[in-house]
Amino acid sequence: MRGNDAIAQILKAEGTEYLFCFPDNQLINACAAAGIRPMMSRTERATVNMADGYTRMLNGRRNGVVVTQSGPGIENAYGGIAHAYADSVPILVIPGGTARGRAGSEPDFSAVANYGGITKWAGQINQTQRIPEFMRRAHTFLRTGRGAPVLLEVPGDVAAEEMGDAAIDYSPVAAHRSAGDPADVRSAVTALLAAKRPVIFAGQGVLWAEASPQLLELAELIDAPVATTNSGKSAFPESHPLALGAAGNTVTKMARHFLNASDLVFGIGASFTTNLASTAIPRGKVLIQSTVDALDLNKEHHLDHAIIGDAQLVLAQMIEEVKRQAGDKARRDGGAAAEVKTVKDEFMEEWMPLLTSDETPLNPYRVIWDLMHTVDLDTTTVTHDSGHPRDQLVPFWAPTVPRGYLGWGNSTQLGYSLGLVLGAKLATPERTLINFMGDAAIGMAGMDIETGVRLGIPVLTIVLNNQVLSGYPARYQTAVELYKFTELYGDYAAVATALGAHGERVSEPNEIIPAIKRAQAEMAKGRPALLEFMTKEENRLARYPVS
């Protein structure tokens, strides 16, 4: 067999069902022959984004695999791989490479040299006989420790070279996890039980570890309310009485109230990094952090207690330790839920005029509210693009199940959500997949509506079209003015229709829900849909001061 055939055989053995790809690379043909379905988008970045969404929905139990051509193909993929790295998504990237005899001859592009900063490991398969070794190492890095992209460059002559049957002996690689040091767990639980107002701050590590049941059990056991980061949103059901919602660039009033008033914050699967995905933690708190990666520790904050380990295993340890230390005195029904309800009622009363607004142009909060009350939250996954679609969605969408929301904000590339939602739908075809975009974002990625049509991936894209780059400060006003509405401004619903999707433009409040139902009917037939809602520039965002 040739090198490419061996790689394809190994990918099949590792459970690969889709190859997210862009020609020209003969590995695509080898994988198709092995029974792996090629999925090609309109650009390499979107191809990577699809692999990213696919991997997230499966929590890394299967990893998205990306194949590009050498040179311009892997060069174009850089943004998507950088985004996956920022959000700790373990995808396997296999670019073609220059034949070994010509490597290093300008303008040869070395993927290994250029991707070292945004991958967990980047290597080149330098001998055909070493393909099983390199593939084994790549999958080990994908499935162990903190998630991140892994890159394997395959020189053209290695891919085409004949080899023996070394790949036949390949066995799939197992995932490995570690629990926390028992002494660290004991001291953290002692502090947790001594706190008068503890708050749990859950990050996406809970989702990757599939630890939501353990998080729920611990929160109820010690009567601690739970906030999440943007990227950890959906790790805790927001229908639960102890749910505070997400705290990112925008934040619910409940999350801010309890983080401010807390005497202890326990971060589980969270890096405690202040950015668009995670709010600042107020100073003066006792801090406990549990993470899979030591690089997260003592970064922005001095930690009082730390536990390194997989979130599911650590939470199970903590539950056992709470019961051992507290016995029948473990706090239950201590009044936290009643306080959460009081603050939540205030929060909803404050924002309900926007969420139910009848104004035209449409208020984007009304679109979010109507959609959330039309779909089945238990079987729906929603994600967002960067900017105001993210900031307006995060505080008010209330997911009920893990991965009912795909949050992100460690990198904020416009256009990311469309590829993300296409890949997520492939991973979970039984779920309804929806992405929110602004008019700037769809301008960067909108041609991949055609990808959904061509590949039969029925997702719903919501475009909040306010015809301006909202949210930018005054110093960017010249650029914003250049972007404002003209009579030639794009009709994105018409573009979607031209690309074969169901497209509708909606301008009246009473048409929001009927349009959503028509889109659902088209999606049930296997057809992607795009609803373009003509909205006002709404700059009121849910932000509450840190104290």
N, C-alpha and C positions, 0 to 999 in steps of 0.2 A: 504494500500500500504506500501511497505518497504521504508526505508530512501532513498535508491538509486533511486527508482521509483519517489519519490517526487523531488529529485534533477533534474532528467532527465526532468520531467514535467515542472519545473521552467525554465530550460535552453531552452526548446522548446518555452515557452511563451516569453522568452527574445530574440527570433529570432535566436538562435543558429542553424546553418545548418551543421557544421562540428565539429567533436570531434577529436582533435589532440591528439593521445593517444599511449601508449605502455603498453601491458599487464604486470602484471595480476591485474585487478581491475574490479569487477563486475559491476561498474558504466558504463563501456563501453557497456555491453549487455543491460542495462536498457535504455541507450541513443539510441542505435540502435532500440530497440523496440518502442521508442517514435518518431522515424523518423529522428533522427540525424545521419548523416553518419560518421562512424569512419574512420579516416585517420591515418595510422600507418607508420612511417618511420623506418629506420634501427637502430636509436639510440634516446635516450630521448632528447639529445641536439638538433638534427635536428627536432624532433617533436615540440619543443618549438620554434625553428626558423621559422617553417612553420606557427605556430599561430601568430608569430610576423609579418611576411610578409603579411598574410591575414588581420590583423588588420590595418597595415599601409595603404594598398591600399584602405581600406574603411574609412580611417580617424577616426577610432574608432566608426563609426556609428553601426557597429557590432564588438564585441570583440572576438578574438580567445580564445578558451577554451582548456586547456591542462589537460589531466588525466594521472596519472602515478600510479604505485603500490607504496606501502609504502617501506621504507628502500632504497634498491639499486635503485629503479626507480626514486624517487625524488632526491636522492643523485646525480645520473647521470645527472639530468636536471639542475644542479646548473649553469653551464656556460651559457646556453641559457637564463635563467631567469636573470642572472646578466647582460647579454648583453641587454635584453629588458629594464631593469631598467636604464642602462646607457643612452639609447636612448629614454627614456620616452614613452615606448609603453605599453598601457593598456591591458594586457592579464589576463585572469582568470586561475589560476592554482589550480587544485583539486587533491591533492595526497591522496592515502589511508593512513590510520594511524593505529597504534597499538590499539587494543581493550582497552577500558578505564581501565579495571581491571588489565592490564599488563603495562600500561604506566609508563615510568620512570625506568623500569627494564633494566639495561645494557645488550646488546648494543642497546637498543631502540633508534631510530633516531627520534627526534622531529623536524618536518618541521617548525613548528611555531617558535621554539627557534632559529633555524639555518638560517631561511630566513628573519628574521626581518630587516637586513641591506640592502636587495635588493628587498624589496617589499614596496608598499605604506601602506599596511595593511596585517597582517597575523593573522588568527584566526583559532580556532578549533571548529567545531560544536560538542558541548559536550552533547547535548540532541536531540533526533530525532524530538521532537515537535518544536525545535527552527530552523529547517532547513529553513523555509520561512524567518525568521528574518535575519539569517546570509546571505542568498542569496540576500536579499534586500540590506543589508549593502554593500556587496561585489560589486554589480552592481552600487550602488551609488558612491563608491570610484572610480570605473572604469570610470565613465562618468562625473565626476565633478573635476575641477581643473587640475593640471598637471597630465599627464598620467604616469602610472607605473603599474607593475604587482601587482595583488592582489592574495593572497593565502588563500585557505580554506582547512584545513586538515579534513578528514572524518574518524574517528575511525571505524574499521571493524564492531564492534557491532552496532554502530549508522547506518551504511550503510545497515545492514541486518535486523534491528529491524522493526517490524510492527508499523504503526502509523495510526492516523485517516486521515481525509481529510483536514488537515490544509493547505496543498499546493494548494488546489483547489481555495482558496480565493486570491491567489497571483496575484498581478497586476504588469506588467513590470515597471521598474524604468525609469523615465525621466532624460535627461541630463539637467544640469543647468549651465548657463554662467553669467558672470558679466561684465559690461562695466566699463570704467575708471571713476575716479573722474573728474567731469567737470572742476574743478579748475586746476587739473594737466594737462588736455588736453589743456586748454587755454594757460597756461604758456609754454607748449611744442611747441605749434603751433606758438606762438609769437617768440620764439627762432628760429624755423624752417624758418619762413618768413624773419627773420633778417639776416640769414646766406647768405653768398655770394656763397659758394660752398658746399651745403649740399649733403650728400650721405646717401642713405637708405641701411641698412645692415639687410637682412631678414633671419630669422632662420626657423626651422621646425615648430615653433608655428603657422606660417602662413598657413602651409599645414594642420596641425591638425584642425585649425579653418575654413578651406576652405575659406580663405580670399584673394586669389589671385586676384579676380576682384577688390576688394577695394585697394589692394596694387598697382595695375596697374593704377587705377584712381588717387590715390594720387601722384604717381610718375609723371604722365603726367601733373597733375594740377600745381605742383610746379617745374617741369622740373628738377627733381632730379634723377640721375642715380642710379641703384639698383644692389648691389652685394648680393650674398647669402652665407651662410655657406655651407659646404658640405652636412650636413643633411637637409638644407633648399633648396638645389638645385632643381629646377623645380617650386618653388613657384612663380617665375617671368619668363615669356617666354624669352629664350635666343635669340630668333629671333627678339626681340624688339629693336629699336634704342637706348633705355636707358639701355639695359642689359649689365652688366659688367662681368657676369659669376660668378663662385664660387671662394671663397677664403678660402681654408682649408690648409692642409699640403702642397699642391701645389696650385698655384693661377694664374689666368690670369693676363696678363700685365695691362689690363684695370682696374681690381679691385684694384691692388696694386697702380697704378698711381692715381686713384681717391681717395682712402683711404688716401694716403700720402698727396695729395694736398687739401683735404677737410678742412673746418673750423668747420664743424659740422657733426657728425655721428648719425643717428637715427636708433637704433636697435629695430626691431619689431619681436617679437616671437623668439628672440635670447638671449642666456644667457651671451654673452660677455666673454665666457670662451675660453682661448687660448689652443687649443689641436689639434689633427689631423683632427677634423671636422671644426675647426674655426681658422682663422688666428688671429694674434695679431692686435689690434687696436692701431695705432700710438698715442703717447702721445700728449698733448697740444690741443686736440679737445674739442669743446662743445659736451657733450654726453647726448643723450636722450635714455632712454630704456623703452620699453613696453614689459611686460612679464606677464604671468598668475601666476607666482610663486614669492613671495617676497624673497625667498632664492637666487634668481639670482641677487638681487640688491646690488650695491656697493661691488662687490666681488673683481675683479681685478682692477677696475677703480672707481674713484669718479664720481658719476653721477651729472650732472647739473639739469636734469629733469627726473622724473620717472612716469610711468603710470602702474598700476596693472590692468589687465583685459584681456579678450579674444581678440585675434588679430583682428578678423572680426569686433567686436563691437567697439573697440578702433579706428581702421582705419576709420570706418564710422563716428565716432565722429570727428576725425581729419579733414576729408574732409569737413564736415559741418562747422567746426570752421575756416578752411582756407578760405572758401567762405565768412564767416561772417566777418572775420578780414580784408581780402584783397579785397573782392568784385571783381570788374573788374580788379584790379591790381594784382591779383594772377598770379604768373609767369607762362607763357606758352612760349614754343619755345625760351628759353633763350640761346640756343647754346650748351647745354650739349650734345645733340645727335651728333652734328658735331664733337665735341672733342672725344666722344666715338669712332666714326668711324675712326678717324685719328689714335688713339692708337691701335684699333683693327686691322687695316690694317698693322701696324708695327708688331704687335704680330704674325699675320698669316704669314707674309713674313718671319719672323724669324724662324718659326716652320714648314713651308711648306716642306722644304727638307726632314724632318723626316716623316711627314704625308703622303708624296707621294713617299717615298723611294722605290727603286727597289732592294735593297740589299738582300742578303741571307747570313746567316739565316735572316728571316723576321724581319723587325723593328716593334715592337709592336704598334707604333703610326700609321703605315700603316694599320694594322688590324683594329684599332679603326676607322680610317678615312673611310676606304672602307665600313665597316659595317654601319656607320652612314649615308652614302650616298646610301645604298642599301635598308634599312628598311624604313617604313613610320613612321616618328618621332611622328606624332599625335596619332598613335595607338600602340606605342611601349613603354615599360618600361624597363630600363636597370639598373642593379646594379653591384656591384663590390665586390671583396674580399679585404682583407687587403694588405698593402704593395704597391708594384709597380703597380699592376692592378688598385688600387684606384688612386694612384698619377698620373698615366699616363692618366686615363680616365677623371678625374674631370675637368681639364681645357678645354678639347676639345669637349666632348660630349655636344651637345646643345639641351636640351629638350625644347619642345614647349608647353607642357601642364602640369598642376599639376600632380604629381606622375608619370611623364614621366621618372623620375630618382629617385631611392631609394638610397640616400646617407647616409653614416654613418661613424663614426670615434671616437665617444666617448668611445667605447670599440673596440678593433681591433682583435677579435678572428679569426684565420684562419679557413676557411671552412664554415663560416656563410652564405655566399651568396647563396649557393645551397638550403638549407632549406627555406631561405627567398624568393627566386624566385618561389619555388614550392607553397608556401602558397599564394603568391601574385597572381599567375595564377588562383588559386581556387577562389579568390575574384573577379577577373576580367577576366573571360574566353575569352572575346572578344578581349583582348589585346595580343600583342606579348611580351613575357617575356624573357629577356636575362640576364645571369649573367656571369661576367668575373672572372676567377680564375687563380692563378699561379699554377705551378706544386707542390708547397708545400701545398697549400690550398686543392687541389683535393686529395692529399694524406691523408688528415685528414677527408674528407667528401665524397669522391667519390662513396662509395657504395650506397649512396642515389640517384644515377642515376637510380638504380633499383626501388626506390620508385616512381619516375616519370613514369616508364614503367608500374609498377604493378597497380598504381592508375589512369593511363591514363591522366597524366598531361604533355602536350607537351611544354616543355620549351627548350630554347637553351642555352647550356653551352659553353662558349668560354674559352679554356685553352691556356694561353700564356706560352708555355713551353720553358724556356731558359736554363733548365737543371742545374740551380744553384740557391742558395738562394741569389738573388741580393738585393742590398740595405742595406745590413748589414755592419756596420763599420769594420775597420781593426781588432779591438780587438776580433771579432768573427771569424776570418779567419780560425781557426782550424776547427770549426763546419762547415763553408762553404765548406772547402776542402773535408770534409767527405761526403758532399752532392753531389759533382760534378759528372758529367756524367761517367758512365761505360757502357760496352756493355750489361749489364743486366738492364739498366735503363728502367723504365716503359713506355709502349705504352698505353696511356690513351684512345686513340680512340679505340683501340682493346678491352680494358676493357669495355668501353661503349657498344660496339657491343655485347660482351659476355653477358652483362646484359640486352640486348634486345632493346637498343636504337640505333639510327643511329649514327655511329661514323666515322669520317674521320680525317686523319692527313694531314696537308697542309704545304708544304715547299716552294712553289714558289709564288711570288707576283701575277702573272696573274691568279692564282687559287683561290685567296681569295674570290672574288665575286661569281664565279661559285659554290664554296663550300657552301657559305651562301645560295644561291638560292636552292641548293639541300636540305640543311637542312630545309629551309622554306617549301619545298614541303612535306618533311616527317612530319613536325610538323602539317601541314594542315590535315594529315591523323590521327592525334592524338598521334603521336609518339615523345618522347623526342629526342633531338639531341645533340651531343657533337662534336665540331670542335676543334681539337688540332693543334694549329699553332706553328711551330717550329721557335722560335724567338731568336734573339741575346740578350745578356745581355746589356740592354739599361739603363744607369744610368743618362742620361740627363733628368732633371725634370724642370718643369716650376716653378721657384722660383725667386722672385724679392725682393730686400731689403726693409725693413720697414724704413721709414725716418720721 
